[in-house]
Amino acid sequence: MSETKKLLDRPETYLIDLPKKKKAYYATVSFRQGRLAESDSELGAGHLAEHLVIREIRQKNASLRVGGTNSFDFIQFYCEGDSLTMILEDFLKTIFSPKLDNNGWFTSEKLSAVNELKSGLIRPNTMTLERAFKLRFLEGSRLSRNYQDELDSHQHLNIDVVKNYYLEKVLTSTAVITIGGYNITERVKEITAVIGALKVKENISSNNKPKNTDLYSGRIVRQEVNNKFGDLTSVIVTFPGYSRKDEANKRRCLNGICQLVCDHSKPGIIGDLRKLGIYDMYYDNFVFADYGVLTFSTQVEGKEQVTGFLEAIFDALEFLKNQLVDKKLVAKRREELIKGNQENWRENRGRYQWIQDYLVNGTKVQDQEEYLIEVGKIDPELVRQTAREIFRGDRVNILLLGKKCEIEDDWLDTILA
């Protein structure tokens, strides 16, 4: 196990000592203040601030490999470089003391963000998932806001709104800093001198966290949309999934179930879909701090394919809830999990990412031995228990997007029964 040392409480800072003698150092700064912290008038401010801060870092030091993400739960900056001093001086200090006053940069980064959002909106899979999220959460819930809402909000965002949002709501005690490298604990004095001087505000408590009432269930919605191939209908089936607060093994098991459903052999349904002339189906498992959303989707043509897909998916889920899956199939999924983990664990970058994910989510870090024990508990009975917990008829939503959704309401109602 790599040594993980908690260096400071505020900002919360961890050092991850990595095993291989390599030059590269890694650093991540995660603020537990994502899009859910943004009011409607601030929507998109975190995204633009992320762009501007990264641009400032790159201007100071082009040799650092930097990036960022902005999700429901986090604004996150990450960096890789051969010099720890450069990471401390040019990456960390800039994140915690950015200027955010260059109007020329703001104009170009705003155009860049708009282009990014529009590019996402023209991708068919993104469009269907965006609508599925609108269906999953109550109108007015911050979880229901999507790319189009953020795009609309960009029209009135200015540099002052973005700067104020970042300085007042992001740079808070929600920050988690992780730094990794070979023999990193030998650099404690240098790291402490820099991070100990960083200033963060006390997090402002807010009531914007989602509540159970934010979640719609048991709904069927049809929406007419135009697409290049007018007869195609997108079918999206969604369930509430697991959140980051749920057991990691449950989340792994659910991912394995989704892979089983999307396989060719039973309980997979691809073979049945091909007989209907349906090429493929897809799943997405979104895991957030307080919520999870699981989606199965496909594109079909005509009533027979719509009903055929829905019958196949719900037959497979009923099988998983009531029967025990073949032990060999479950063993294969366990082996894939172990192989992927071992490949990540061998290299410094993969090991750093593995450990820092646990730290950012506030959960106990699992070493290799603990991980193997947990994965070994995934068996046919756990698969059945997980399926029963997630795939409940009263929790499903079905979205039909297309010009022709000629499915009888009575037939669809039986799906939710």
C-alpha positions as CSV (number, residue, x, y, z in Angstrom):
1,M,0.0,0.0,0.0
2,S,1.3,3.5,-0.8
3,E,1.7,5.7,2.2
4,T,-1.0,8.3,2.5
5,K,-0.4,11.1,4.9
6,K,-2.9,13.8,6.0
7,L,-0.9,16.9,6.0
8,L,-3.4,19.6,6.9
9,D,-7.0,20.0,8.0
10,R,-7.6,23.3,6.3
11,P,-7.4,23.2,3.4
12,E,-7.8,19.5,3.7
13,T,-4.5,18.1,2.2
14,Y,-3.1,14.7,1.6
15,L,0.3,13.4,0.4
16,I,0.4,10.1,-1.5
17,D,3.8,8.5,-1.6
18,L,4.1,6.5,-4.9
19,P,6.3,3.4,-5.3
20,K,8.1,3.9,-8.6
21,K,11.1,6.2,-8.9
22,K,9.9,8.6,-11.5
23,K,10.1,12.3,-12.1
24,A,6.4,13.0,-12.4
25,Y,4.4,14.6,-9.6
26,Y,0.6,14.8,-9.5
27,A,-1.7,17.2,-7.9
28,T,-5.5,17.6,-7.7
29,V,-7.5,20.4,-6.1
30,S,-11.2,19.5,-5.7
31,F,-13.8,21.9,-4.4
32,R,-17.0,20.2,-3.2
33,Q,-18.9,23.0,-4.8
34,G,-20.2,22.0,-8.3
35,R,-23.1,23.2,-10.4
36,L,-25.5,22.5,-7.5
37,A,-24.0,25.4,-5.7
38,E,-24.9,27.8,-8.5
39,S,-28.1,29.8,-8.3
40,D,-30.0,30.2,-11.6
41,S,-28.4,33.6,-12.2
42,E,-24.9,32.0,-11.6
43,L,-25.4,28.9,-13.7
44,G,-22.2,28.4,-15.8
45,A,-20.1,30.7,-13.6
46,G,-18.1,27.8,-12.2
47,H,-17.5,26.4,-15.7
48,L,-16.2,29.8,-16.9
49,A,-14.0,30.3,-13.8
50,E,-12.5,26.8,-14.4
51,H,-11.6,27.9,-18.0
52,L,-10.0,31.2,-16.8
53,V,-8.0,29.7,-14.0
54,I,-6.6,27.0,-16.2
55,R,-5.7,29.6,-18.8
56,E,-3.9,31.6,-16.2
57,I,-1.9,28.6,-15.1
58,R,-0.9,27.8,-18.6
59,Q,0.2,31.3,-19.2
60,K,2.5,31.1,-16.2
61,N,3.9,27.7,-17.0
62,A,3.2,25.9,-20.3
63,S,5.3,22.9,-19.2
64,L,2.6,21.8,-16.7
65,R,0.0,19.4,-18.0
66,V,-3.2,20.8,-16.5
67,G,-7.0,20.3,-16.9
68,G,-10.2,20.7,-15.1
69,T,-13.8,19.5,-14.7
70,N,-17.0,21.0,-13.5
71,S,-19.7,18.6,-12.4
72,F,-22.8,18.6,-10.2
73,D,-20.7,18.0,-7.1
74,F,-17.2,19.3,-7.9
75,I,-15.0,21.9,-9.5
76,Q,-11.7,20.1,-9.9
77,F,-8.3,21.0,-11.2
78,Y,-5.6,18.5,-11.9
79,C,-1.9,18.7,-12.9
80,E,1.1,16.6,-13.8
81,G,4.6,17.9,-14.0
82,D,8.3,17.0,-13.4
83,S,8.9,19.8,-10.9
84,L,7.0,19.8,-7.5
85,T,8.1,23.4,-7.0
86,M,6.4,24.5,-10.2
87,I,3.2,22.7,-9.2
88,L,3.2,24.4,-5.9
89,E,4.0,27.9,-7.2
90,D,2.3,28.0,-10.6
91,F,-0.6,25.5,-10.1
92,L,-1.7,25.6,-6.5
93,K,-1.1,29.3,-5.8
94,T,-2.9,30.3,-9.0
95,I,-6.0,28.3,-8.1
96,F,-6.3,29.9,-4.7
97,S,-5.3,33.4,-5.8
98,P,-6.4,33.9,-9.4
99,K,-6.7,37.4,-11.0
100,L,-9.9,36.7,-13.0
101,D,-9.7,40.3,-14.4
102,N,-8.7,39.8,-18.0
103,N,-11.7,40.9,-20.1
104,G,-10.1,39.7,-23.4
105,W,-9.6,36.2,-21.9
106,F,-13.2,36.2,-20.5
107,T,-14.7,37.0,-23.9
108,S,-12.7,34.2,-25.7
109,E,-13.3,31.6,-22.9
110,K,-17.0,32.4,-22.9
111,L,-17.1,31.8,-26.6
112,S,-15.1,28.6,-26.0
113,A,-17.6,27.4,-23.3
114,V,-20.6,28.2,-25.6
115,N,-18.9,26.2,-28.4
116,E,-18.3,23.3,-25.9
117,L,-22.0,23.3,-24.8
118,K,-23.3,23.5,-28.4
119,S,-21.0,20.7,-29.5
120,G,-22.5,18.6,-26.7
121,L,-26.0,19.4,-27.6
122,I,-25.7,18.3,-31.3
123,R,-24.5,14.8,-30.2
124,P,-27.6,12.5,-30.3
125,N,-26.6,10.6,-27.2
126,T,-26.1,13.8,-25.2
127,M,-29.5,15.1,-26.4
128,T,-31.3,12.0,-25.3
129,L,-29.5,11.9,-21.9
130,E,-30.2,15.6,-21.3
131,R,-33.9,15.0,-21.8
132,A,-33.8,11.9,-19.6
133,F,-32.4,13.9,-16.8
134,K,-35.1,16.5,-17.2
135,L,-37.6,13.7,-16.9
136,R,-35.9,12.1,-13.9
137,F,-35.9,15.2,-11.7
138,L,-38.6,17.7,-10.7
139,E,-38.8,20.9,-12.7
140,G,-37.1,23.6,-10.7
141,S,-34.7,21.2,-9.1
142,R,-31.0,22.2,-9.7
143,L,-30.4,18.6,-10.8
144,S,-32.8,19.1,-13.7
145,R,-30.8,22.0,-15.3
146,N,-28.9,20.9,-18.4
147,Y,-26.6,22.1,-21.2
148,Q,-29.3,24.2,-22.8
149,D,-30.1,25.9,-19.5
150,E,-26.4,26.7,-19.0
151,L,-26.2,27.9,-22.6
152,D,-29.1,30.3,-22.0
153,S,-27.5,31.5,-18.7
154,H,-24.2,32.4,-20.5
155,Q,-26.1,35.2,-22.2
156,H,-26.1,37.4,-19.1
157,L,-22.9,36.2,-17.3
158,N,-20.2,38.8,-17.0
159,I,-16.7,38.7,-15.5
160,D,-17.8,40.2,-12.3
161,V,-20.4,37.5,-11.6
162,V,-17.9,34.8,-12.4
163,K,-15.1,36.3,-10.3
164,N,-17.5,36.9,-7.3
165,Y,-18.9,33.3,-7.6
166,Y,-15.4,31.8,-7.6
167,L,-13.9,33.9,-4.8
168,E,-17.0,33.7,-2.5
169,K,-18.5,30.3,-3.1
170,V,-15.7,28.1,-4.6
171,L,-12.6,29.1,-2.6
172,T,-14.0,27.6,0.6
173,S,-13.2,25.0,3.2
174,T,-14.7,22.4,0.9
175,A,-11.3,22.2,-0.8
176,V,-9.4,18.9,-0.9
177,I,-5.8,18.9,-2.1
178,T,-3.9,15.7,-3.0
179,I,-0.3,15.6,-4.1
180,G,1.5,12.4,-5.2
181,G,5.0,11.4,-6.2
182,Y,7.9,9.2,-5.4
183,N,9.2,10.0,-1.8
184,I,6.8,12.9,-1.6
185,T,6.8,12.8,2.2
186,E,10.4,14.0,2.1
187,R,9.1,17.3,0.7
188,V,6.7,18.0,3.6
189,K,8.4,21.2,4.7
190,E,8.2,22.8,1.2
191,I,4.6,21.7,0.7
192,T,3.4,22.9,4.1
193,A,5.0,26.3,3.6
194,V,3.0,26.9,0.4
195,I,-0.3,25.2,1.3
196,G,-0.3,26.5,4.9
197,A,-0.4,30.0,3.5
198,L,-3.4,29.5,1.2
199,K,-6.5,31.3,2.4
200,V,-10.0,29.7,2.2
201,K,-13.3,31.0,3.5
202,E,-15.7,29.0,5.7
203,N,-18.2,27.2,3.5
204,I,-21.5,29.0,3.4
205,S,-24.2,26.5,4.4
206,S,-27.0,26.3,1.8
207,N,-30.2,24.5,1.3
208,N,-29.6,23.7,-2.4
209,K,-28.9,20.0,-1.8
210,P,-31.4,17.7,-3.6
211,K,-34.2,16.2,-1.6
212,N,-36.0,12.9,-2.2
213,T,-38.9,14.9,-3.5
214,D,-36.7,16.1,-6.3
215,L,-37.0,12.7,-7.9
216,Y,-39.8,11.7,-10.3
217,S,-40.6,8.0,-10.6
218,G,-43.2,5.9,-12.4
219,R,-43.5,8.2,-15.5
220,I,-43.8,7.6,-19.2
221,V,-43.2,10.6,-21.4
222,R,-43.4,11.0,-25.2
223,Q,-41.8,13.9,-26.9
224,E,-41.8,14.7,-30.6
225,V,-38.4,15.6,-31.9
226,N,-37.0,16.1,-35.4
227,N,-34.0,14.1,-36.4
228,K,-32.1,13.4,-39.6
229,F,-33.8,10.0,-39.9
230,G,-37.4,11.0,-39.2
231,D,-38.7,7.5,-38.4
232,L,-36.2,6.8,-35.6
233,T,-37.3,6.8,-32.0
234,S,-34.9,7.0,-29.1
235,V,-36.0,4.9,-26.1
236,I,-34.5,5.7,-22.7
237,V,-35.3,3.7,-19.6
238,T,-34.0,5.2,-16.4
239,F,-33.8,4.1,-12.7
240,P,-32.4,5.8,-9.6
241,G,-28.9,4.3,-9.1
242,Y,-26.4,4.4,-6.3
243,S,-24.7,7.5,-5.0
244,R,-21.1,7.9,-3.7
245,K,-22.4,7.4,-0.2
246,D,-23.5,3.8,-1.0
247,E,-21.1,0.9,-0.7
248,A,-18.5,0.7,-3.4
249,N,-19.2,-3.0,-3.9
250,K,-22.8,-2.3,-4.6
251,R,-21.8,0.2,-7.3
252,R,-19.3,-2.3,-8.8
253,C,-22.0,-5.0,-8.8
254,L,-24.5,-2.6,-10.5
255,N,-22.0,-1.9,-13.2
256,G,-21.5,-5.6,-13.7
257,I,-25.3,-6.1,-14.0
258,C,-25.5,-3.4,-16.7
259,Q,-22.7,-5.1,-18.7
260,L,-24.6,-8.4,-18.4
261,V,-27.8,-6.9,-19.8
262,C,-25.8,-5.4,-22.7
263,D,-24.2,-8.7,-23.6
264,H,-25.0,-11.2,-26.3
265,S,-25.6,-14.2,-24.1
266,K,-28.4,-14.5,-21.5
267,P,-29.3,-12.6,-19.5
268,G,-28.0,-10.2,-22.1
269,I,-30.4,-9.0,-24.7
270,I,-28.3,-8.0,-27.7
271,G,-29.0,-11.3,-29.5
272,D,-32.8,-10.8,-29.1
273,L,-32.4,-7.2,-30.3
274,R,-30.5,-8.2,-33.4
275,K,-33.4,-10.5,-34.4
276,L,-35.7,-7.4,-34.3
277,G,-33.3,-5.5,-36.5
278,I,-32.0,-3.3,-33.6
279,Y,-28.2,-2.9,-33.8
280,D,-27.2,-2.2,-30.2
281,M,-28.1,-0.7,-26.8
282,Y,-26.2,1.4,-24.3
283,Y,-26.1,2.0,-20.6
284,D,-24.8,4.9,-18.5
285,N,-24.4,4.8,-14.8
286,F,-24.1,8.3,-13.3
287,V,-22.9,8.5,-9.7
288,F,-23.2,11.7,-7.8
289,A,-22.6,12.6,-4.1
290,D,-26.3,12.2,-3.2
291,Y,-27.9,10.6,-6.2
292,G,-27.3,8.1,-8.9
293,V,-29.0,7.7,-12.3
294,L,-28.9,4.6,-14.4
295,T,-30.0,4.7,-18.1
296,F,-30.5,2.0,-20.8
297,S,-31.1,3.5,-24.3
298,T,-31.4,2.6,-27.9
299,Q,-32.6,3.9,-31.2
300,V,-35.4,2.0,-33.0
301,E,-37.8,2.3,-35.9
302,G,-41.5,1.6,-35.6
303,K,-43.8,0.2,-33.0
304,E,-42.5,-3.4,-33.2
305,Q,-39.0,-2.4,-32.3
306,V,-40.1,-0.1,-29.5
307,T,-42.2,-2.7,-27.8
308,G,-39.6,-5.4,-28.6
309,F,-36.8,-3.4,-26.9
310,L,-38.9,-2.6,-23.8
311,E,-40.1,-6.2,-23.5
312,A,-36.5,-7.5,-23.8
313,I,-35.1,-5.1,-21.3
314,F,-37.8,-5.7,-18.7
315,D,-37.7,-9.5,-19.2
316,A,-33.9,-9.4,-18.5
317,L,-34.4,-7.3,-15.4
318,E,-37.1,-9.6,-14.1
319,F,-34.8,-12.6,-14.7
320,L,-32.0,-10.8,-12.7
321,K,-34.4,-10.1,-9.8
322,N,-35.8,-13.6,-9.6
323,Q,-33.1,-16.0,-10.8
324,L,-29.4,-16.6,-10.0
325,V,-27.0,-15.6,-12.8
326,D,-24.6,-18.3,-13.9
327,K,-21.5,-18.3,-11.6
328,K,-19.2,-18.3,-14.6
329,L,-20.6,-15.0,-15.8
330,V,-20.1,-13.4,-12.4
331,A,-16.6,-14.8,-12.1
332,K,-15.7,-13.3,-15.5
333,R,-16.9,-9.9,-14.3
334,R,-14.9,-10.2,-11.1
335,E,-11.7,-11.1,-13.1
336,E,-12.2,-8.0,-15.3
337,L,-12.5,-5.8,-12.3
338,I,-9.4,-7.2,-10.7
339,K,-7.4,-7.0,-14.0
340,G,-8.3,-3.4,-14.5
341,N,-7.5,-2.5,-10.9
342,Q,-4.1,-4.2,-11.1
343,E,-3.2,-2.5,-14.3
344,N,-3.9,0.9,-12.7
345,W,-2.2,0.0,-9.4
346,R,1.1,-0.9,-11.1
347,E,1.8,2.6,-12.4
348,N,2.2,5.8,-10.3
349,R,-0.5,7.7,-12.2
350,G,-3.1,5.0,-11.9
351,R,-2.4,4.4,-8.3
352,Y,-2.5,8.1,-7.5
353,Q,-5.8,8.5,-9.2
354,W,-7.3,5.5,-7.4
355,I,-6.3,6.8,-4.0
356,Q,-7.2,10.4,-4.6
357,D,-10.7,9.4,-5.7
358,Y,-11.3,7.8,-2.3
359,L,-9.9,10.8,-0.5
360,V,-12.0,13.4,-2.4
361,N,-15.2,11.4,-1.8
362,G,-14.4,11.2,1.9
363,T,-14.3,7.4,2.0
364,K,-11.7,5.0,3.5
365,V,-9.0,4.1,1.0
366,Q,-9.0,0.4,0.0
367,D,-5.6,-1.2,-0.6
368,Q,-5.2,-4.1,-2.9
369,E,-5.8,-6.7,-0.3
370,E,-9.0,-5.1,0.9
371,Y,-10.2,-4.5,-2.7
372,L,-9.7,-8.2,-3.6
373,I,-11.7,-9.3,-0.5
374,E,-14.6,-6.9,-1.4
375,V,-14.7,-7.9,-5.1
376,G,-14.6,-11.6,-4.1
377,K,-18.0,-11.0,-2.3
378,I,-19.7,-10.3,-5.7
379,D,-21.6,-13.5,-6.4
380,P,-24.9,-14.5,-8.0
381,E,-26.8,-13.8,-4.8
382,L,-25.4,-10.2,-4.5
383,V,-26.4,-9.7,-8.1
384,R,-29.9,-10.7,-7.4
385,Q,-30.2,-8.6,-4.3
386,T,-28.8,-5.5,-6.2
387,A,-31.2,-6.0,-9.0
388,R,-34.2,-6.2,-6.6
389,E,-33.1,-3.0,-4.9
390,I,-32.6,-1.0,-8.1
391,F,-34.9,-2.3,-10.8
392,R,-38.3,-1.6,-9.1
393,G,-41.3,-0.9,-11.3
394,D,-42.3,2.0,-9.2
395,R,-39.0,3.7,-9.8
396,V,-38.6,3.5,-13.5
397,N,-39.1,6.3,-16.0
398,I,-39.5,5.7,-19.8
399,L,-38.8,8.4,-22.4
400,L,-39.8,8.1,-26.0
401,L,-38.2,10.6,-28.4
402,G,-39.3,10.7,-32.0
403,K,-41.9,11.6,-34.6
404,K,-43.8,8.3,-34.3
405,C,-44.4,6.8,-30.8
406,E,-47.6,5.0,-31.6
407,I,-47.6,2.8,-28.5
408,E,-50.9,2.3,-26.6
409,D,-51.0,3.8,-23.1
410,D,-52.5,0.5,-21.7
411,W,-49.6,-1.5,-23.0
412,L,-47.0,1.0,-21.5
413,D,-48.8,1.0,-18.2
414,T,-48.2,-2.7,-17.9
415,I,-44.5,-2.0,-17.9
416,L,-44.8,0.1,-14.8
417,A,-47.1,-2.3,-13.0
